[in-house]
């Protein structure tokens, strides 16, 4: 995921789907909250870590460390701007 456009598409598509399902009341509030937490803590951690690993900024075995609060800020420029 070295291409920034693919990265942005990958991180926004599930979020848009969750919000859309909630807006049309296809899922309830508890399901929305569960899916949002899954997106935030599991999916984004993996995708952000995978992007950094492919750019050789972190090792593949350190992807799980992206769940630590503040790690996204440390790699902000590499994740979102380059």
C-alpha positions as a printed Julia matrix, in Angstrom:
82×3 Matrix{Float64}:
   0.0    0.0    0.0
   2.66   2.46  -0.98
   0.17   4.42  -3.08
  -1.47   7.04  -0.88
  -4.74   6.98  -2.86
  -5.15   3.24  -2.32
  -4.4    3.77   1.37
  -7.05   6.48   1.73
  -9.58   4.35  -0.16
  -8.77   1.39   2.07
  -9.24   3.31   5.31
 -12.37   5.26   4.31
 -14.44   2.56   2.58
 -15.26   0.49   5.71
 -16.0    3.61   7.74
 -18.36   4.94   5.08
 -20.07   1.54   4.93
 -20.56   1.44   8.71
 -21.97   4.98   8.78
 -24.22   4.25   5.79
 -25.61   1.11   7.42
 -26.31   3.07  10.57
 -27.88   6.02   8.73
 -30.4    3.77   7.0
 -31.05   1.92  10.27
 -29.85  -1.38   8.86
 -27.77  -1.89  12.0
 -28.59  -0.85  15.55
 -26.57   1.46  17.76
 -24.87  -1.39  19.62
 -23.83  -3.02  16.35
 -22.59   0.34  15.09
 -20.5    0.81  18.21
 -19.08  -2.72  17.99
 -18.22  -2.33  14.29
 -16.71   1.11  14.87
 -14.49  -0.21  17.7
 -13.46  -3.16  15.53
 -12.63  -0.73  12.72
 -10.7    1.59  15.0
  -8.72  -0.88  17.08
  -8.2   -3.83  14.74
  -8.6   -2.75  11.11
  -6.86   0.65  11.31
  -4.07  -0.77  13.48
  -3.37  -3.45  10.9
  -3.7   -1.21   7.82
  -1.53   1.57   9.26
   1.08  -0.91  10.45
   1.05  -2.69   7.1
   1.6    0.61   5.27
   4.53   1.51   7.49
   6.02  -1.98   7.15
   5.78  -1.86   3.34
   7.52   1.51   3.39
  10.29  -0.09   5.55
   9.68   2.29   8.43
   8.8   -0.45  10.94
   9.27  -4.23  10.94
   6.36  -6.5   10.04
   6.5   -8.02  13.52
   5.93  -4.56  15.04
   2.57  -3.93  13.33
   0.66  -4.76  16.53
   2.42  -1.89  18.32
   0.36   0.58  16.31
  -2.5    0.0   18.78
  -0.56   1.95  21.43
  -2.08   5.43  21.79
   0.08   8.08  20.15
   1.87   5.81  17.66
  -0.17   7.21  14.77
   1.01  10.7   15.69
   4.64   9.54  15.67
   4.3    8.35  12.07
   1.79  10.99  10.93
   3.84  12.3    8.0
   4.69   8.82   6.7
   1.1    7.6    7.02
  -0.95  10.49   5.7
   1.25  12.85   3.72
   3.81  10.82   1.78
